[in-house]
Amino acid sequence: MSLSSYADVFNLPVPEAPAEPVAPGDLVRTGPNLFPHYEVLAVSGDKAWLRNVQTGEDHLAAVDRCRKVEG
């Protein structure tokens, strides 16, 4: 299963990779929107296994699409 976003569907540019890497346990978002938030479950190479904190659904996403949530 892969994570779809507005950026994917409408071929929008995605901001550059984050300054700090993501690791299991981090809270992240993908793309320019503030929500939904995902918990990083695992990272392998350029892919991250994410869990939506509201629905519990799991997704795979490119690590460079993940932005840490401040706070």
Secondary structure, 3 states (H helix, E strand, C coil): CCCCCHHHHCCCCCCCCCCCCCCCCCEEEECCCCCCCEEEEEEECCEEEEEECCCCCEEEEEHHHEEECCC
